[in-house]
């Protein structure tokens, strides 16, 4: 089980807290991470690059000189690719670069990205100070208290935090997103991930009943197996 550093709203360090195993399970699938990050970068491309081939360039329908007898290389049109002002050979054509990724693959890549950062002790739990209005100075002071000046930081808030989002827009290396809206690319791009403690506590509370049900199911299976073995032993003794 991973543990993360914890800082209070005033920037003071608290006791390290465990991370929920439902998200931080220790599995880092590099192949899936590569696939999802590659698809993410491809989806950012506009695909609007275009150039004209020799058929789209105006003019050049007449042969510039006769085929033989001039001593020059044979040419069929002045709009060929080797001529100035001619068409381009194999030009870019507008098309979509979009790649679809299955939902379960995205979920595995997200867990892998978080686990990769947790292994390097780059996941930090924080209590965000309350802002009366958007102020970039407050975020700078909070990062200075955590000794993260100049680092590329990803804030993951518990739900939408408008004041923190607006306050961080002026900072080049700081991004603020609601927890769950981040992509694996965002997690891997950041040097430090600051997660609001309320978001992690909510995940831990949701996963606790599932873990309890799994333990009960395991105990029932063990009891059935034990009772079955006892019955077979008695049958052998009677025989």
C-alpha positions in Angstrom: 0.0 0.0 0.0 1.3 3.4 -1.0 1.4 6.3 1.5 1.5 10.0 0.5 2.8 13.1 2.2 0.1 15.3 3.6 0.1 19.1 4.1 -2.5 21.2 5.9 -4.1 24.4 4.5 -1.5 26.5 6.2 1.3 24.6 4.5 2.4 22.7 7.6 3.3 19.0 7.1 1.0 16.4 8.7 1.1 12.7 9.1 1.5 10.6 6.0 -1.8 9.1 4.8 -2.4 5.8 3.0 -3.7 5.9 -0.6 -6.8 3.9 -1.6 -5.7 0.5 -3.1 -8.7 0.7 -5.5 -6.8 3.4 -7.5 -3.2 2.9 -6.3 -2.8 -0.8 -6.8 0.9 -0.8 -7.7 0.4 -1.9 -11.3 2.2 0.2 -14.0 1.4 -1.0 -17.5 3.8 0.8 -19.7 2.4 -0.5 -22.9 -1.1 0.8 -22.2 0.4 4.1 -21.0 2.2 4.5 -24.3 -1.0 3.7 -26.3 -3.2 6.1 -24.4 -0.7 9.0 -24.4 0.0 8.5 -28.1 -3.8 8.6 -28.8 -4.1 11.7 -26.6 -1.5 13.6 -28.6 -2.9 12.4 -31.9 -6.3 13.7 -30.9 -4.9 17.2 -30.3 -3.9 17.5 -34.0 -6.2 19.6 -36.1 -5.5 17.8 -39.3 -6.0 20.9 -41.5 -2.5 20.9 -43.2 -3.0 21.0 -47.0 -0.9 21.7 -50.1 -1.6 21.4 -53.9 -0.5 18.6 -56.1 0.3 19.1 -59.8 -3.3 18.6 -60.7 -4.5 21.4 -58.4 -2.0 24.0 -59.6 -3.2 26.4 -62.2 -1.6 26.4 -65.7 1.0 24.1 -67.2 -1.3 22.3 -69.6 1.1 23.0 -72.6 4.3 21.1 -73.0 7.2 23.7 -72.5 9.3 22.4 -75.4 9.4 19.5 -77.8 10.4 16.1 -76.6 13.6 15.7 -78.7 16.2 17.8 -80.3 16.7 20.7 -77.9 19.5 19.1 -75.8 17.5 19.8 -72.6 15.8 17.3 -70.3 12.3 16.3 -71.4 9.5 18.0 -69.6 5.7 17.6 -69.9 4.5 20.5 -67.8 5.9 23.5 -65.9 3.7 22.6 -63.0 5.6 19.4 -62.1 7.1 19.1 -58.6 10.6 20.0 -59.8 9.6 23.3 -61.2 9.3 26.6 -59.2 5.6 27.2 -58.7 4.8 23.6 -59.5 2.7 21.2 -57.5 4.0 19.4 -54.5 4.7 15.7 -54.6 2.7 13.7 -52.0 1.2 16.8 -50.4 -0.5 16.7 -47.0 -4.3 16.3 -47.3 -6.8 17.4 -44.6 -8.0 14.4 -42.6 -8.7 13.4 -39.0 -6.0 12.0 -36.8 -8.4 10.9 -34.1 -7.9 7.6 -32.4 -10.5 5.8 -30.3 -9.4 4.2 -27.0 -11.6 1.7 -25.1 -12.9 2.9 -21.8 -11.3 0.1 -19.8 -7.9 0.8 -21.4 -8.2 4.5 -20.4 -9.0 3.4 -16.8 -6.0 1.1 -16.7 -3.7 3.8 -18.1 -5.0 6.3 -15.5 -4.3 3.9 -12.6 -0.9 3.2 -14.1 0.0 6.9 -14.3 -1.0 7.4 -10.7 1.0 4.4 -9.6 4.1 5.6 -11.5 4.0 8.9 -9.7 3.2 7.3 -6.3 6.3 5.1 -6.7 8.4 8.2 -7.1 6.7 9.9 -4.1 5.2 12.6 -6.3 1.7 12.2 -5.1 0.9 14.6 -2.3 -2.4 15.1 -0.3 -3.3 18.6 0.7 -6.1 20.6 2.3 -6.6 23.6 0.0 -7.0 27.0 1.7 -10.3 28.7 1.1 -10.2 31.7 -1.2 -12.6 34.5 -0.8 -12.0 35.5 -4.5 -9.6 34.3 -7.2 -6.1 35.5 -6.3 -2.9 34.1 -8.0 -0.9 35.4 -5.0 -2.6 32.9 -2.7 -1.6 29.9 -4.9 2.0 31.1 -5.2 2.2 31.4 -1.4 0.8 27.9 -0.9 3.3 26.4 -3.4 6.1 28.3 -1.7 5.1 26.8 1.6 5.3 23.4 0.0 8.7 24.2 -1.6 7.3 23.7 -5.1 8.3 27.0 -6.6 9.0 26.5 -10.3 7.8 22.9 -10.4 5.2 21.7 -12.9 2.2 21.1 -10.6 -1.2 19.5 -11.2 -3.9 20.3 -8.7 -6.8 17.8 -8.5 -9.6 19.3 -6.5 -12.6 17.7 -4.8 -15.2 18.7 -7.4 -15.1 21.9 -9.4 -13.3 24.7 -7.5 -13.8 27.8 -9.6 -11.7 30.2 -7.5 -8.7 27.9 -7.6 -9.1 27.3 -11.3 -9.3 31.1 -12.1 -6.4 31.8 -9.8 -4.1 29.3 -11.5 -4.7 30.5 -15.1 -1.9 33.0 -14.9 0.7 30.5 -13.7 2.5 28.8 -16.5 3.4 25.5 -14.8 0.2 25.0 -12.7 -3.0 23.3 -13.8 -6.1 22.9 -11.8 -8.7 20.2 -12.7 -11.4 18.4 -10.8 -10.3 15.0 -9.6 -11.4 12.4 -12.2 -11.2 14.8 -15.2 -7.4 14.4 -15.6 -6.0 12.3 -18.4 -2.9 10.0 -18.0 -1.0 12.5 -20.1 -1.8 15.3 -17.5 -0.6 13.0 -14.7 2.7 12.0 -16.4 3.4 15.6 -17.6 3.3 17.0 -14.1 6.3 16.7 -11.8 4.1 16.7 -8.6 0.4 15.9 -8.3 -1.4 17.6 -5.4 -4.7 15.9 -4.6 -7.3 17.4 -2.3 -7.8 15.1 0.7 -11.6 15.1 0.3 -11.3 13.4 -3.1 -9.2 10.6 -1.8 -11.4 10.1 1.3 -14.4 9.8 -1.0 -12.7 7.0 -3.0 -11.7 5.2 0.1 -15.2 5.4 1.4 -16.6 4.0 -1.8 -14.1 1.1 -2.0 -14.5 0.1 1.7 -17.9 -1.7 1.2 -16.6 -3.5 -1.9 -13.6 -4.7 0.0 -15.8 -5.9 2.9 -18.0 -7.8 0.5 -15.0 -9.5 -1.0 -13.7 -10.5 2.4 -17.1 -11.9 3.4 -17.2 -13.9 0.1 -13.8 -15.3 0.8 -14.7 -16.3 4.3 -17.8 -18.0 3.1 -15.9 -19.9 0.4 -13.3 -21.0 3.0 -16.1 -22.2 5.4 -17.7 -24.2 2.6 -14.5 -25.9 1.6 -13.7 -26.7 5.3 -17.2 -28.2 5.8 -16.9 -30.2 2.6 -13.5 -31.6 3.7 -14.9 -32.5 7.1 -17.8 -34.4 5.6 -15.6 -36.4 3.3 -13.3 -37.3 6.2 -16.3 -38.7 8.1 -17.5 -40.7 5.1 -14.1 -42.3 4.8 -14.0 -43.1 8.5 -17.5 -44.8 8.3 -16.3 -46.8 5.3 
